[in-house]
Amino acid sequence: MSLIDSWMAACPEGEFRGVSDQFGKTVTLKRIFDLHASLAPSEFLLNLVWTHSKIVAAIAFALCLRAREKKDGGVDISAMRFGARAASGLKGIGPSLPRFSSLSRQPNVVLSVVGALVHDVGAYKVSKDGFSFDDSYIFHGPYGYLELHKAGFGEEIALFAKNHTGSGISRQEVIRENLLLPPQDYLPTTVEQKVVAYSDCFHTKSVPPAFVAFDEAEKRIARFGKGPLDRFKEMEAAFGRVDLEGISEECRMPILGRQLPSCGQ
């Protein structure tokens, strides 16, 4: 199993067991992909957004494993032994899975993976030509929230779309920055939403797509002010930093902001 597909250990037989839609039906990988495909205006954009979603899921999966020190609730860690080994390409992840004291509870791995796979379904609604995104991109979170509800996924899953942008956006920030969003909070509130929002900071759907080094991600968040930067730092304290070298090489995508060694090193 590759790094990018390590999250698949969380959905044996294509089912995300323990994660249900609003009707109590188990969520499946096929259903998530079919929603992406139904919304995508082009095969190009489907490939771009779906690949990004899988990469964010791989990072979130690895960070969830890192945050857990034992089997607990909802998922059999032993069933993920191959995924855990694949995920070891991310810094600090291996046989020892330290518990981070700043977390109120340990993340539900399966729910986090589902959230990562659906967080960007609203991106298809902000494409101007099927190949790029337009100036309404800030709406992709709320659009995704609505589409997930329309598809019957329910509030718990839909909130991954609404609350993932950057480190989240507060109502006060919407008003202060004169953002066109309805004035309300778009903040990740659960540990699963936080790990997805944090993981999303390290990969971009640019053309061509690329990973984002930790320092570069922090710099990008800092542009939006103290509140977003403080939230990002809280996520760092909870989940730790990641080294994207392995997954970058596998995906053959560059790491933006990475400091390369000089000729003399």
Protein Blocks (a to p, Z undefined) as FASTA:
>chain_A
ZZklmmmmmmgghiaghiacfkopacdfklmmmmmmmmpmbfklmmmmmmmmmmmmmmmm
mmmmmmpcbdeehiafklmmmmmmmmmmpghiafbdcddfkbmbdcdfklmmmmmmmmmm
mmmmmcfnlpaccfklmmmmmmmmmmmmmnonojmlmmmmmmmghjbpafklmmmnopab
dcdddddfbfklmmmmmmmmmcccbdcdddddfklmmmmmmmnojklmmmmmmmmmmnop
adfklmmmmnopacehiacddfkZZ
